Amino acid sequence: MIDMNIKHFRKRLGFTQEQLAEKLSVSRQTLAKWENGEASPSIDDCIRMSEIFDVTVNDLAADMTEEELDFVSPKGKHIFGIVTVGERGQIVIPKDARDIFKIKPGDKLLVLGDEEQGIAIVKADAFQSFASVVLEGLKKKGEL
């Protein structure tokens, strides 16, 4: 489980055992034992590895196949699955996405688009707050 994941994420970044061990301030032999399942890393080592690999500690410790590990997203990035567009253009935002982004019935969402890159959906109030900060900065610089 964690042994295979450490090895997978290390190789995905193109690190040798020596390189990763150096970043973690452990010996190559210690890392080799973790990857061979002969020993387990401490929680502090797991946290440091998750930061290096840009994954969550849960992803690092999860029981996944090699194929599933290939689809682990970086921390803070999510793949929620596929949605179907209804006859009138409506979509259902997956529950996990609604929970993470605190989207509730009645919230207003801004739909942005780029013909080459696709569609983005942003909470309208968050975008408005961001735009206000940008405008204030431009005003202070005298660019507006």
N, C-alpha and C positions, 0 to 999 in steps of 0.2 A: 504494500500500500504506500506508505510514506517513502519507503526505500526506492520504489520504482518512480515515484513522482519527483523525488529529488534528482534522480538521474535524468529523467525526461526533461525537466525544466532546465537543468544545467546544460544538457546537450542542445536544447532549443536556443539558448543564448550563445552557444558555441564556446562555452568555457571548458577547460580541462579541469580535472579534479584539483590539480595544484592551484589553478587560478581561483576557483571558488573557495577552496580551503583558505587561501591567503585573504580573500575578502571577508571571510568569517572568523579569521584569526584562530583557526584550528589546523591540525596537521592533515596532510593528505590521507594518512592512514585512518584518521578519525572519520573523514568524509567517506572513504572507501567502506568502512564498517557500516556507516549509515546506509549507503547505497546497496550493500549486500545484505542488509537486514540483521547484521550481527550486533548492532547497537542502535539506540534511538537518540536523536538530538534532543537537547533541552528545549523548553518552550521559548527561551530567549534566542536560541539558535534558529528555531522555526520562524520566529518573528523576523529575524534578520534575513533569513532565506526568502521569506515571502516578500520582503521589501526589495531584495535583489531581483527576484523573479517577477516582481510586479503582479503578484497574485495574492489572494487572501490566504490566511493560515488554514482556513477550512479547505480551500482548494489544494493546498499542499498536502494535507492529511487525508483527503477524500479517497475512497475506494473507487477508482475509475479505471477504465480500460485505456490503452494507449491512444485509441481513436478519440475517446472522450477528452483525454488530456490535451489533444491537439486543438480542441475548441474552447479551452479555458480562456476567458477574456481577462485582460488586465484589470487590476483593481479599479473599481468605479465605472467600468465599462460593462455593459450588459447586452446580452442577446435574449430577448424575451420570447422568441418564437415567431411564427408566421400568423398573420391575421388575414381574414378574407374581407374584401371590400364588398359591401352590400349593394343592392340595386340602385340606391340613391346616394352612393358614395360614403356611407357610414362605415366606420370601423369600430371594433371593440378593443380598447386598450387592455392588455393582459393584466390580471389582478396583481401579479408581482410588481409590474411597472407602476400601477396605480398606488400600491403601498409604498414603494421606495420613493416615489416622487410626490407622495401625498396629494394625489389627484382625487377630488371628490365630485359627486354629482353637483352640477351648477357651476363648477370652475370654468373659467374662460381660457381657451387654449389658442395660441397664435400658430398658424401653419405657415411655414416659410418654405420656399422652394428654389432650387437651382437646377436648371434643365440638364446639367451634366452630372451633378452629385446627388440629386434626389430631394426628398422632402424631410423637413425637421418640424417637430412639434414642441413648442415651448409654452410654459404657463405664462399667460399674458401679464399678470401682475409682476412676475419675476423679470420679464423682459422690459417692462415699463420702468421698474426700479433701476435696472442696468442702464437703460437708455438715459435716464435722468442723471445718473452719475457721469456718464460720458459727456452729456451736454454741459453739465456744470464744469467739468474739466476743460472743455473747449472754450467756455466763456472765460474762465480764469486765465487761460493762455492767450486770450484775445483773438482766438481763431474763429469766433462766432459773433 
